[in-house]
Structure formats: structure tokens, C-alpha cells
Amino acid sequence: MFIRSAMAAACIGTLGACASITSDSMQTLRVETLDKDGKSVAGAACTLSNDRGVFNATTPATVSVRKSSEDLSIDCKKDGEPAVATGRLISRAGAGMFGNIIIGGGIGAIIDHSKGVAYNYPDWVQLIFGEPQVFDRMHREDGKPTPNLAAVEKAKNGPAGAAEVARNDAPAAAATASPAGQSGN
């Protein structure tokens, strides 16, 4: 009986590591750009970057990015648009991370964290030219673009709450913009 229990515990303990090995290190995102009136702006050149690399796309786009525990920055430019469209996508740990901690005793979680596979970004965002935005997958709904945090706060608190969030998020979004000429791995 003891041998069966020990074997079962060993098998369960390795499940967390198996999830780490089979998880994908890339995530597909849908990126769209809009003008201030909410009309689609096609052909914007976008650079998406995190500590795992720099990825390029032309909107509207579906682009694969390397997952990371760090947030993902997006900067889009288009000739004829007076400003850039910028966004920061918050990186969130997925449910698999917590499963690894519970089942695998933390080993799988450590592996997932170091590889970045435990984290996810919002999978569909719409950037607006001239409005730095922050997106959090906590507010994601299937079949819809992830709303930016200012829109979420506005829906909760009315216009005053949205203005406060916009003021707080603008410096953070500006700080994530990389200097010209800097490239990733």
C-alpha cells in the first residue's frame, strides 16, 4: 500500500513539470488602431516589446509575441496621424501557475516563471492614436476587444474616475516607450 501511495505522489508531483514543458512560450495577440473618433486606421506600423524581444506588425494584425512576466509595450505610428498610438499590456499569471504550486510543490511554477510561459497578455486590443492606454486581461470578454483601464473605471465611477485613471496611466505608458534605436533580444 505504501508503494502505491508513493508512486501516486510521485506521478502527481511531476504533473506540474509536465505542464511547464508543454506550455507555449508564445501568445497570439490581435492589435488594431483607431483614430480619436473610433474609426479603424489600417496600415499603422507597430512595435511590440518586452524583456523577451521586439515584435513588429502592421495593423490590423495578428502577431505572436514571447510571453513574459514583464508587461508588453506597443507603439504604433502611421503617416498622416498627428500622434502615436501607445499601449501597455499588463502581464498576468495564468491559472496553470497556481496549479503548479499546488500540485507540483512549486517546481513547475519556478520553471514556468523563468520561461515566461505562466503569464498571459490581453489577446485583443484597440489602440487609439494620441491616447496612451493600459490594458489588463482581467477585464477581457470573449469575442470583444479588451477595454482599456480608463474605460473600465469610467464604466464603474463615471467620468471623474476615468479622468483620474487616465492621469495616473499616462506617465506609466510614456515610461514604457523605448528610446529610438534600442532593440530587443
C-alpha positions, -999 to 999 in steps of 0.1 A, spaced: 0 0 0 28 24 9 45 18 -25 12 27 -44 8 59 -24 44 69 -30 41 62 -68 8 82 -69 25 111 -51 55 110 -75 32 110 -105 12 139 -92 44 158 -84 56 155 -120 23 168 -135 33 204 -127 66 200 -145 48 184 -175 26 214 -178 57 236 -179 73 217 -206 42 216 -228 31 252 -223 36 275 -253 61 303 -248 44 324 -275 10 342 -274 -10 354 -303 -24 389 -300 -48 409 -321 -38 446 -325 -60 472 -341 -56 510 -343 -83 536 -342 -85 574 -346 -100 596 -318 -135 591 -334 -132 553 -331 -127 547 -368 -103 520 -378 -69 531 -390 -52 504 -412 -15 503 -420 0 516 -388 34 502 -382 36 488 -346 64 477 -324 56 454 -295 83 448 -269 90 432 -236 121 418 -220 119 387 -243 121 405 -276 108 430 -301 80 421 -325 67 441 -355 32 442 -371 11 463 -394 -25 469 -383 -49 454 -383 -27 425 -372 -25 392 -355 10 389 -341 28 363 -320 48 376 -290 70 358 -265 53 356 -231 70 372 -201 63 382 -165 70 418 -177 44 440 -193 43 443 -231 46 478 -247 31 487 -280 39 518 -301 22 524 -334 29 551 -360 11 560 -392 19 587 -417 -8 613 -416 -17 607 -379 -5 636 -357 3 614 -327 13 578 -319 -9 551 -305 7 536 -274 -3 509 -250 9 488 -221 -5 453 -218 -3 440 -182 12 406 -178 -9 383 -155 -1 348 -142 -24 322 -156 -43 295 -136 -16 270 -146 9 288 -123 -13 282 -93 -19 246 -103 18 241 -105 22 255 -70 -5 232 -55 2 200 -75 39 203 -82 51 219 -50 64 250 -67 90 234 -90 67 238 -121 58 273 -111 95 283 -109 101 268 -143 70 285 -158 80 318 -143 116 317 -156 104 308 -191 76 333 -190 50 306 -201 30 311 -169 19 346 -180 -6 360 -205 -15 393 -220 -49 406 -232 -54 389 -265 -72 417 -284 -65 454 -280 -76 485 -299 -51 514 -296 -63 550 -301 -39 575 -317 -30 602 -292 -43 584 -261 -18 563 -241 -37 533 -228 -32 504 -203 -49 470 -208 -55 443 -183 -67 408 -193 -88 407 -160 -114 428 -180 -114 405 -211 -146 392 -225 -148 365 -252 -154 379 -287 -147 415 -277 -116 438 -275 -102 442 -240 -113 476 -227 -85 499 -216 -84 507 -178 -97 542 -183 -129 528 -200 -133 503 -172 -130 530 -145 -154 552 -164 -180 525 -165 -176 519 -128 -172 555 -115 -184 578 -142 -163 604 -160 -144 616 -129 -130 582 -122 -119 578 -158 -100 611 -157 -81 601 -126 -71 568 -142 -60 585 -174 -38 609 -154 -23 580 -135 -17 558 -165 -3 584 -189 31 586 -172 34 548 -169 26 543 -206 51 570 -215 77 554 -194 73 521 -212 82 536 -246 117 526 -256 142 551 -268 148 553 -305 173 529 -318 170 504 -289 164 468 -299 154 437 -280 167 402 -280 
